[in-house]
Amino acid sequence: MTGSGLVITIDGPAGSGKSSTALAVARKLRLTHLDSGALYRALTLALLRAGIPEEEWEELDREIWEELDLRLEPEDSAFHVLLDGVRVGPELRSPEVTAAAPRLAGIPEARRRLIDVQRSVAEEVGVVADGRDMGTVIFPDANLKVFLTASLRERARRRLLQEDRPADPDRIEEEAERIRLRDETDETREISPLRRPADSVDIDTTQLTFDEQVDRIVDAARRRASEGLTGRGRVG
Ligand code: DC
């Protein structure tokens, strides 16, 4: 399955495994993974590097947002994020960036800055885009929309394992509380809150293995393709 203009969206709450799932789906279908969270993280990193205090982000002029030099470069099944022409990687996942990104994601000018970045790459290559508003705001006409969920405890457990931290009951509770607060921020913010797209395929992954959840999406995408990629509504 290749071709520019083809879009599969995967939205869902923090820790639902969207990014790793989206990358695996992209590899299987020979598409490119667009990790929209990385873009919010990259803008966050750019402002932290520029030394602009967080309290001032909300008030920044549009020109400042436009001047931030953020680009995406496709390679294999994913995009590299470039800030000032230089690739950024693990810095995007630092605790400082993770803590400040939700604030940035609630700023209308920041979201506006990223709309074209996301839509324009999808004109060049077929994408599997993951985030919070992919199917609702950025790609409302996507060929397939998926909404991934999992229980809070399971999401906490997976996040700890992913970060090589011990997943004992106390730590799971602590992590679950952190994730719950992030969900709340994402779901209650005024602009582009996390919402299930009305026409999405919903997959609860609590009881699924990683391969099973990837296969469900790949199967749904292939079914859509055999329907001519025009169908909307549930195919789950
Ligand atoms: O998925 P993530 O943790 O990398 O996302 C980083 C932040 O960006 C998080 O606060 C959610 C937000 N985000 C968003 O508001 N919209 C998206 N499409 C993707 C991420």
Residues whose N, C-alpha, C, O or C-beta is under 5 A from the ligand:
A	BS01	DC	S36 G37 A38 Y40 A101 P102 A105 D130 G131 R132 D133
